[in-house]
């Protein structure tokens, strides 16, 4: 097909070199993409930025039909020089950012063996061990006049402690534990380096050849420091687990099980052993920031929706009684709590533009229907050329805008309202997230009242819930609230 006859999704005004950069509304990327889609009256939009072709999917149907039904042609990932270049961060084999290939399949196979719905049940005791420490920490913050940062920190440390135990069998020693600090800072560096617009080298890869001493090349020296810390964050906990195995004191963990699997490790080459470091690290990295961010959003939802909080607490009291703490086996007995958590994940998605953009590996055509939704996606050679649709070139970067998808009015009625009961309708899809990972800690938070803070003069403080950063994983700005005990604390 000639370029003359190609038909691309609607796009804003484009300029030489910078492309559509100045046509994108200011602010958070996920909100800007959604606004742009409304301006262009299309749930699929195209952008050109610094020579790259982008397609943004702003509706549930567009994402489902494009990314799910033809996932094989969207399995590759956008290459970020700041992340992957050996002279910079040098993290081309990071599990979450791998392109489609043998290494990707190897990582996926190891992770899927341990993180599928059936396998994770063996790690429920680890999560249950952390329920009382979190509850005690929240109780200590009752009546604190400014609890936000302390509650956020408590949730974060609790999530970190749980996933460190899961991945390495390692017990968090203290809040400023050196091993966890290395992993945490490395993860933050990865999120910064992996955001397309944070570093000019991601846009202009030849900049990687600029010497580190060159004026203005401070970003390259930063990458070097990050690379050294990354190598320590991967190796030190890995070697610690190996030492525990050698001494016979290793506690159950994913890494210790993998290392003791002779069928897996007996013929491993050195570079294949490096993959084990990556697999263990990604469990901690993915399970800490995302879980804690979702739980802070849960607190925000309880502050703004006291009727929902009371309904959840009533279900807990009815099913478990006022003095019993839940176990993971209670999840199926708490249907309202499950819907509540799904609504939190829909209302404040942790990664509003997805973890990492996809790359189209084959030229394809998206068939457009009159209602503005993409209904099917066909390869150009699939014999469907008689349909009038959008042409997507090979190499196009595809972004699933989770924020817009979870606010799709055709799927979620009154999307800005916080309404767990919307999921009583079995046709309403759950948000794309791992609900089980935050279920237990969310239940814990319901054992205290989370209230809007009231001030004198009959003026109620309404929290302003906003996102704080333009990164892969979002944070909420601090908001005002207070904690109150529902009942006197007990020794148990």
Secondary structure, DSSP 8 states (H G I E B T S, - for coil): --GGG----B----BTTTBTGGGS-SS-HHHHHHHHHHHTT-SEEEEEETTEEEEEE-SHHHHIIIIITTGGGG-EE---HHHH-TTTT--TT-GGG--SSHHHHHHHHHHHHHHSTTGGGGGHHHHHHTHHHHHHHHHHTTT-TT-HHHHHHHHHHHHHHHHHHHHH-----STT-HHHHHHHHHHHHHHHHTSTTT-HHHH-GGGGGS-TTSTT-HHHHHHHHHHHHHHHHHHHHHHHHHHHHHHT---S-HHHHHHT-HHHHTT--HHHHHHHHHHHHHHHHHHHHHHHHHHHHHHHHHHH-HHHHHHHHHHHHHHH-TT----GGGGGG-HHHHHHHHHHHHHT-SSTT-SS-EE--S-EEEEE-TTS-EEEEEETTSS-TTS-EEEE-TT-EEEE-HHHHTT-TTTSTTTTS--GGGGGSTTS---SS-THHHHHHHHHHTTEEEE--EETTTEE------B---SSS--B-----EEEESS-----
